[in-house]
Amino acid sequence: DEGNANDSIAENGVFQSLNTSNISIPVDLDDTPPESPQKAMVNDLNKSYSYESEGKESEASAPESNASTAPESIAEPDELEPEPVPEPEPEPEPEPTRHLDVSLALNEDLTCEYKQSKLSTLTVEGTIQVRMSSSYEGEPPLEAPSSIPFNLLFKDHSGHVRTLQENKKFVENVSNESETANREFTYTVTIPREEEYFPVVRYKCDSSLRPVPIRVQSRVRTQGKLCRIALQISSNPQNPSDLVHLTVIMGVPPGLNGESLKCNPPGGVWNESKRVVLWCVSELGGGEKFQLQAILEMSDDLLQSGVDPADRLEFPVMSRCQCVGGQLSDVALDVSDVEMFPAAISKNVMQRFRVSHKEKK
């Protein structure tokens, strides 16, 4: 029973008698029965570990006694603020796309000479001119280069070219051995101004290339005091396009009166200072041919020489023409951008060849 339990505790010396003279007992006006000492201690401990709504510890009221105070309240750490996420670095604005428009003019000149309708000499020389213009897709950079280099690829797979020379003022040869072995040559081209043509490469072809875009044949006959010269001009059917700006120049030797010139068909013009007859023809299609005839009076001295004038007289003929959109050799051209100056590049190749044809007796 309760009395025996208190006696047992007193015998074991767990509790000692308390002097109640110094303890003031607060008066509780509430009719609620007082709590047992054990239950009050538990409530005090619960109060010491209670938290406010913000997550902070509330202070516990310590009993007014000489006993040890309640254990210090354990502060709950504040809610951890999330670490700030670093803002991603802004991506660099893409550079504006550069465009290069390269125009290539490939011009070839054929000079040939025939004697008695047989080919005597023939040479083919070529030149390459370039023109470049640049543009940008978007705003151009503030420090855009004044001149933008590009690569020119020269291909001679047929082996027609005997010598090749670049214009060192605007061109640097950057060919490697493998390219040269394949008859390909790479040049880095830098021209000082845009929208203007500059010569960059010239070449000569060897004798293996023998194009015949036009032929001129002549025949001379005399009758009384008249000398008739007949010319036949023929265009090669394999020409890539029409021959245009055709001029035929025929020299007239002494002993003939140029003022007496009659032409059939009409159109020949006599030039006294140069002693030549000049015909101009607008165009001549591939495979086409036409004839010109000139009639001149011979002088008395020529007739009295005792030699047939037809054997003595020579009428050298020179014909000049050009063909737009075609070339004589198999040279091919290409362009590309330079690694340090990337660009979208386009090309336009214009081809033309000119012919200077001489025919001698």
BAMI-526109 format. One line per 3 residues: for each residue x, y, z of C-alpha. Coordinates in pm, 1 decimal, decimal comma. Example, Ala and Ser with C-alpha at 12.3 -4.5 7.8 and 13.67 -1.06 7.14 Angstrom:
// BAMI-526109
1230,0 -450,0 780,0; 1367,0 -106,0 714,0 $
END
This chain:
// BAMI-526109
0,0 0,0 0,0; 102,1 367,7 -13,5; 223,9 375,3 342,3 $
443,1 75,1 303,4; 590,4 213,0 -22,8; 682,3 543,0 143,2 $
839,6 359,3 436,5; 1046,2 144,9 192,2; 1170,5 449,8 6,2 $
1261,1 622,9 330,1; 1454,1 319,2 449,4; 1663,0 306,1 133,1 $
1756,3 673,0 164,4; 1628,3 781,4 -168,3; 1429,8 1074,8 -40,2 $
1499,4 1291,4 259,2; 1247,8 1488,1 450,5; 1192,3 1833,1 315,7 $
1174,1 2151,7 518,9; 850,5 2302,5 405,2; 888,7 2618,3 604,0 $
1065,4 2799,0 318,4; 847,3 2675,3 34,9; 565,9 2898,7 -66,3 $
274,2 2718,9 -213,8; 97,2 2924,1 -475,9; -271,6 2941,2 -441,1 $
-460,4 2832,8 -750,1; -806,7 2967,2 -763,4; -899,5 2710,9 -1023,1 $
-1111,7 2428,2 -895,8; -909,1 2179,7 -1107,3; -735,7 1933,8 -876,4 $
-359,9 1988,2 -856,8; -141,1 1765,7 -1065,5; 93,6 1515,9 -916,1 $
459,9 1623,8 -894,7; 562,9 1363,4 -1152,5; 305,9 1483,0 -1403,6 $
401,3 1845,1 -1349,6; 764,4 1766,9 -1422,5; 665,7 1598,6 -1749,0 $
457,1 1899,4 -1849,7; 748,2 2131,4 -1768,5; 976,0 1926,7 -1991,2 $
720,4 1929,8 -2269,7; 695,2 2307,0 -2243,8; 1072,6 2343,7 -2260,0 $
1078,6 2159,3 -2596,8; 774,8 2331,3 -2749,4; 818,2 2545,2 -3070,8 $
646,5 2843,5 -3205,2; 483,7 2840,0 -3545,3; 793,1 3005,7 -3700,2 $
1001,6 2706,5 -3600,0; 1180,2 2876,0 -3305,7; 1200,7 2746,9 -2954,5 $
973,4 2906,6 -2690,8; 1122,9 2985,6 -2358,6; 1024,2 2754,6 -2072,0 $
947,3 2898,9 -1733,8; 1186,7 2766,5 -1469,7; 1045,8 2674,4 -1128,2 $
1126,2 2912,9 -847,8; 1341,5 2673,7 -654,4; 1700,6 2589,2 -581,4 $
1673,4 2280,2 -802,2; 1864,7 2266,1 -1130,7; 1702,1 2447,7 -1415,7 $
1547,8 2266,2 -1710,8; 1787,7 2164,9 -1985,3; 1863,9 2432,1 -2239,8 $
1632,5 2424,4 -2530,5; 1775,5 2289,1 -2855,0; 1744,9 2543,4 -3133,2 $
1620,3 2402,4 -3455,8; 1821,4 2539,6 -3745,4; 1648,3 2786,2 -3964,8 $
1517,3 2653,6 -4288,5; 1807,9 2638,7 -4534,4; 1775,0 2893,9 -4803,8 $
1827,6 2736,4 -5147,1; 2161,2 2817,7 -5299,8; 2122,6 3071,3 -5577,9 $
2133,4 2906,0 -5917,9; 2397,9 3075,4 -6130,3; 2253,4 3245,0 -6430,4 $
2363,6 3078,0 -6754,1; 2616,8 3273,9 -6946,7; 2457,4 3437,6 -7248,0 $
2537,7 3255,5 -7567,3; 2755,4 3458,9 -7799,4; 2566,1 3607,9 -8084,4 $
2630,0 3413,6 -8402,7; 2858,2 3587,2 -8645,2; 2684,5 3709,1 -8958,9 $
2718,6 3474,1 -9252,1; 2958,9 3609,1 -9511,6; 2883,4 3555,8 -9880,8 $
3139,0 3585,5 -10159,6; 3034,3 3611,0 -10521,6; 3332,9 3537,4 -10744,8 $
3325,3 3600,2 -11120,4; 3591,8 3428,7 -11330,9; 3671,2 3540,4 -11684,9 $
3858,1 3274,7 -11883,2; 3995,0 3416,8 -12208,7; 4193,4 3213,3 -12461,3 $
4366,3 3340,0 -12774,9; 4443,2 3121,5 -13073,1; 4702,1 3237,7 -13323,2 $
4755,5 3013,1 -13621,0; 4914,8 3042,4 -13963,3; 4854,6 2831,0 -14269,3 $
5073,5 2812,0 -14577,5; 4928,8 2659,6 -14888,0; 4638,7 2529,9 -14679,6 $
4868,1 2349,7 -14436,8; 4907,4 2441,2 -14071,9; 5239,4 2608,3 -14011,1 $
5223,6 2741,9 -13655,0; 4964,6 2737,7 -13377,8; 4969,5 2875,6 -13026,1 $
4701,3 2893,3 -12758,5; 4743,0 3127,7 -12463,9; 4499,7 3189,7 -12182,5 $
4442,5 3439,7 -11905,1; 4216,2 3425,7 -11600,4; 4070,3 3737,6 -11444,0 $
3871,1 3750,2 -11122,1; 3619,6 3986,1 -10972,8; 3478,0 3948,5 -10622,1 $
3196,6 4105,0 -10423,0; 3108,1 4033,4 -10059,9; 2787,2 4059,9 -9860,1 $
2661,2 3959,2 -9517,3; 2344,8 3791,6 -9397,4; 2255,8 4023,3 -9113,0 $
2453,0 4317,1 -8982,0; 2813,4 4316,8 -9106,3; 3083,3 4305,0 -8837,2 $
3224,0 4634,7 -8720,7; 3575,0 4533,8 -8825,2; 3506,9 4367,3 -9157,1 $
3826,5 4307,3 -9358,0; 3873,1 4533,6 -9655,1; 3983,0 4247,1 -9880,1 $
3877,4 3886,7 -9827,5; 4098,0 3612,6 -9974,7; 3963,1 3300,3 -10141,6 $
4111,1 2994,0 -10309,1; 4120,1 2942,1 -10685,1; 4157,5 2583,9 -10808,6 $
4305,1 2543,6 -11158,2; 4249,1 2198,9 -11313,9; 4431,4 2071,0 -11623,8 $
4340,2 1702,5 -11627,8; 4393,9 1676,3 -12006,1; 4750,1 1804,1 -11980,2 $
4701,0 2080,4 -12235,4; 4891,5 2343,0 -12035,7; 5266,3 2368,2 -12092,3 $
5347,0 2668,9 -11871,4; 5149,6 2827,6 -11589,5; 5229,8 3157,6 -11422,7 $
5050,0 3338,2 -11141,1; 5040,4 3710,6 -11078,9; 5237,8 3734,0 -10755,4 $
5090,4 4073,9 -10681,1; 4753,4 3918,8 -10602,7; 4817,6 3544,2 -10591,7 $
5003,1 3296,0 -10370,6; 5063,1 2940,5 -10492,3; 4959,0 2699,5 -10213,6 $
4953,5 2378,3 -10419,8; 5080,3 2057,5 -10262,6; 5260,3 1770,6 -10433,2 $
4956,3 1546,1 -10462,1; 4755,7 1820,0 -10632,0; 5036,9 1898,0 -10872,7 $
5067,1 1530,1 -10961,4; 4698,0 1533,7 -11057,3; 4744,9 1847,3 -11268,6 $
4559,5 2059,6 -11012,1; 4692,7 2387,3 -10876,5; 4557,7 2588,1 -10583,8 $
4609,9 2962,2 -10549,1; 4507,7 3196,5 -10269,0; 4378,7 3514,4 -10430,7 $
4355,2 3852,7 -10257,0; 4244,9 4143,8 -10469,9; 4255,7 4503,6 -10344,3 $
3911,2 4616,9 -10459,0; 3572,7 4464,8 -10519,2; 3362,8 4489,7 -10833,6 $
3671,0 4512,6 -11054,7; 3852,6 4252,1 -11264,0; 4215,8 4167,3 -11191,8 $
4440,0 3928,5 -11389,6; 4562,8 3646,0 -11168,2; 4687,9 3358,1 -11386,5 $
4806,2 3311,9 -11741,6; 4910,4 2998,1 -11925,1; 5033,5 2858,4 -12255,6 $
4923,3 2534,0 -12410,9; 5149,6 2286,4 -12585,3; 5132,8 2161,8 -12943,3 $
4908,6 1867,6 -12853,2; 4616,8 2111,4 -12853,7; 4525,2 2196,4 -13214,5 $
4179,0 2346,7 -13232,3; 4049,3 2468,4 -13567,6; 3743,5 2686,8 -13501,1 $
3763,2 2860,0 -13840,8; 3927,5 2807,5 -14180,6; 3989,6 3055,8 -14459,4 $
4078,5 2940,4 -14809,0; 4162,1 3160,6 -15107,1; 4185,7 3126,2 -15482,5 $
4323,8 3377,2 -15735,5; 4238,8 3400,1 -16103,6; 4314,7 3660,6 -16368,7 $
4118,4 3748,4 -16678,5; 4238,8 4028,2 -16901,9; 4305,5 4328,0 -16680,3 $
4099,2 4192,9 -16393,6; 4214,2 3989,7 -16097,0; 3951,9 3790,2 -15905,6 $
4014,8 3678,7 -15547,2; 3765,0 3436,2 -15395,0; 3762,4 3367,0 -15021,2 $
3572,6 3089,2 -14845,4; 3526,5 3112,3 -14467,7; 3411,0 2801,4 -14282,8 $
3312,6 2752,5 -13918,4; 3390,9 2429,7 -13737,1; 3071,3 2232,4 -13659,5 $
3217,1 2144,8 -13317,6; 3235,6 2505,1 -13201,6; 3043,5 2540,2 -12873,3 $
2857,3 2846,7 -13001,0; 2844,8 3091,7 -13290,4; 3149,3 3287,0 -13399,0 $
3078,1 3656,4 -13355,4; 3245,0 3986,8 -13442,4; 3407,1 3824,7 -13742,9 $
3639,0 4044,9 -13946,6; 3822,5 3939,9 -14260,3; 4120,8 4146,4 -14370,4 $
4284,7 4080,5 -14705,9; 4609,5 4245,0 -14801,6; 4645,9 4374,6 -15157,6 $
4992,4 4369,6 -15320,1; 5134,1 4651,8 -15535,4; 5034,8 4651,4 -15899,5 $
4660,1 4643,6 -15825,2; 4434,4 4947,4 -15822,6; 4244,4 4944,0 -15495,6 $
4014,6 5221,3 -15606,0; 3870,8 4986,3 -15868,0; 3750,2 4739,7 -15599,5 $
3422,0 4561,1 -15659,5; 3289,6 4305,8 -15410,6; 3037,8 4030,0 -15438,3 $
2840,9 4037,1 -15221,5; 2884,2 4406,7 -15153,5; 3032,6 4511,8 -14825,4 $
3411,6 4515,5 -14868,4; 3587,7 4841,4 -14775,2; 3915,8 4954,2 -14927,6 $
4179,5 5107,9 -14693,6; 4435,1 5293,8 -14900,7; 4687,7 5360,0 -14622,4 $
4708,3 4994,8 -14519,7; 4629,9 4855,5 -14865,6; 4376,6 4610,0 -14732,6 $
4014,8 4517,3 -14799,2; 3803,9 4475,2 -14487,2; 3483,1 4273,8 -14445,2 $
3277,7 4258,3 -14125,9; 3034,9 3975,7 -14047,5; 2812,8 3978,8 -13740,6 $
2810,7 3605,1 -13673,6; 2879,1 3265,3 -13823,8; 2704,8 2958,3 -13689,7 $
2871,7 2623,7 -13634,2; 2929,3 2439,8 -13960,9; 2829,8 2740,6 -14170,6 $
3038,0 2881,4 -14455,2; 3019,1 3176,1 -14690,8; 3216,1 3321,4 -14981,5 $
3354,4 3666,3 -15050,6; 3480,1 3785,9 -15386,2; 3691,3 4087,8 -15467,7 $
3767,6 4214,1 -15819,4; 4058,9 4453,6 -15882,1; 4219,3 4601,2 -16193,2 $
4584,0 4524,7 -16258,3; 4833,6 4790,3 -16364,4; 4994,2 4794,4 -16708,0 $
5336,4 4729,7 -16558,8; 5209,0 4411,0 -16401,4; 5050,9 4293,2 -16724,6 $
5365,7 4361,6 -16927,7; 5596,6 4174,2 -16694,3; 5557,6 3857,1 -16900,7 $
5469,5 3644,3 -16592,9; 5124,0 3520,7 -16507,9; 5009,1 3757,8 -16233,5 $
4821,4 3475,3 -16062,3; 5156,0 3309,6 -15983,0; 5318,4 3625,9 -15854,2 $
5043,2 3788,2 -15655,4; 4990,7 3701,6 -15289,5; 4685,1 3801,5 -15090,8 $
4748,0 3726,4 -14724,7; 4423,3 3692,9 -14531,4; 4370,9 3742,7 -14163,0 $
4043,5 3663,9 -13991,6; 3956,1 3756,7 -13635,6; 3657,6 3641,6 -13439,6 $
3551,7 3537,6 -13095,5; 3329,1 3279,3 -12941,9; 3142,4 3364,0 -12622,6 $
3060,4 3077,8 -12388,1; 3329,8 2845,1 -12515,1; 3697,9 2768,8 -12476,8 $
3969,8 2588,3 -12668,3; 4138,9 2391,9 -12388,9; 3993,5 2165,3 -12120,3 $
4098,7 2390,6 -11831,9; 3845,9 2389,2 -11545,2; 3816,2 2636,9 -11258,5 $
3671,2 2619,2 -10908,7; 3672,4 2837,6 -10596,1; 3653,9 2780,0 -10220,3 $
3678,7 2985,1 -9904,3; 3992,4 3023,7 -9692,9; 3988,0 2861,8 -9349,3 $
4066,6 3188,1 -9167,7; 3787,7 3368,9 -9355,6; 3490,4 3128,9 -9371,7 $
3222,5 3222,1 -9619,7; 2949,6 3083,1 -9837,8; 3099,2 3120,7 -10182,8 $
2952,1 3108,4 -10531,5; 3115,8 3134,5 -10871,2; 3028,5 3243,0 -11220,5 $
3259,9 3145,9 -11507,0; 3252,1 3340,6 -11832,4; 3438,7 3179,3 -12121,4 $
3554,0 3332,9 -12444,1; 3813,8 3257,4 -12706,6; 3949,1 3473,6 -12986,4 $
4100,5 3358,7 -13311,2; 4364,5 3522,4 -13527,1; 4391,2 3316,4 -13843,3 $
4644,6 3388,3 -14115,8; 4640,4 3227,0 -14451,8; 4933,9 3266,4 -14689,1 $
5003,8 3131,7 -15030,7 $
END
